[in-house]
Amino acid sequence: MSFALVTLASVDVEQIVEVQALVYPAEFCESDDVFRKKLALSDAYGRAPLAFGHRDQAFGLLASYAIAHPWHDAAPPLLHAADWELPAVCNVLHVHDVAVAPTFRGQKLATDLMNRLSEEAQQAGWQKLTLVAVRDSWPLWERFGFRAISPHQYANEPGFWMSRELSPGNC
């Protein structure tokens, strides 16, 4: 299969949610409305969320996605928050999710997504990425340069709040 790495927007939320449902147990899956809100909000400096995915060029199916939004480095955002708002001061870009549909794993799609996300984050002026590693995924995130800040419960599952400094050549 051949994939195009594309920018995603609110019109893609239905397909994003479909991929999410293939990858995560129900307690991790967020609603269409929460995704739309996370994709719509920019911080006080006008820095918008970043969203990319791989679309199968033959059928137009979404095979993967990555979503990151402005946040602060004090604590991770809540999952499933219907009243979700950005903090007044955003000093990090939080990687909300990176997901690859099981059928398309093993093709370096997550690596492509993280490289693109890192490049775009640097171009937008971000100096740090954060995320919450769940489901024993922290070794994967360490390979992408993330380091654990602290343990963190997410959807009643143990995980790690992690961060990665961005600098030239560190994409």
TASUL-V208520 format. One record per backbone hydrogen bond with DSSP energy under -0.5 kcal/mol. NH is the residue of the N-H (numbers start at 0). CO is the residue of the C=O. E is the energy in kcal/mol with one decimal. If there is no record, write none. Layout:
NH:CO:E  NH:CO:E
//
This chain:
3:54:-2.4  5:3:-0.7  5:52:-3.2  7:50:-2.7  11:8:-2.3  12:9:-1.6  15:11:-2.3  16:12:-2.9  17:13:-1.6  18:14:-2.2  19:15:-2.7  20:16:-2.1  21:17:-1.1  21:18:-0.6  22:18:-1.3  22:19:-0.6  23:19:-2.6  27:24:-2.1  28:24:-0.7  28:25:-0.9  34:30:-2.1  35:31:-2.8  36:32:-2.3  37:33:-2.4  38:34:-2.0  39:35:-0.9  39:36:-0.7  40:36:-1.3  42:46:-2.0  45:42:-2.3  47:45:-0.6  49:67:-2.8  51:65:-2.2  52:5:-2.3  53:63:-0.7  54:3:-2.7  54:52:-0.5  55:60:-3.1  56:1:-2.8  59:55:-2.5  62:53:-3.3  62:60:-0.6  63:53:-1.0  64:98:-2.3  65:51:-2.6  66:96:-2.6  67:49:-2.8  68:93:-2.4  70:91:-2.4  80:77:-0.5  81:79:-0.9  83:80:-1.2  89:87:-0.5  90:70:-1.1  90:88:-0.6  91:70:-2.1  92:127:-2.3  93:68:-3.2  93:91:-0.6  94:92:-0.5  94:129:-3.6  95:66:-1.4  95:93:-1.2  96:66:-1.8  98:64:-2.7  100:62:-2.9  103:100:-2.0  104:101:-1.3  106:103:-0.7  111:107:-2.1  112:108:-2.5  113:109:-2.6  114:110:-2.5  115:111:-2.4  116:112:-2.8  117:113:-2.5  118:114:-2.4  119:115:-2.7  120:116:-2.4  121:117:-2.3  122:118:-2.2  123:119:-1.7  124:121:-1.4  125:120:-2.4  128:163:-2.8  129:92:-1.8  130:161:-1.9  132:130:-0.5  132:159:-3.0  133:131:-0.6  136:133:-1.1  139:136:-0.9  140:136:-1.7  141:137:-2.2  142:138:-1.6  143:139:-0.9  144:141:-1.7  145:140:-2.5  146:162:-2.7  148:160:-3.7  149:160:-1.4  151:158:-2.5  153:156:-2.6  156:153:-1.1  158:151:-1.1  159:132:-1.9  160:149:-2.9  161:130:-3.2  161:159:-0.6  162:146:-2.4  163:128:-2.5  165:126:-3.4  169:166:-2.5
//
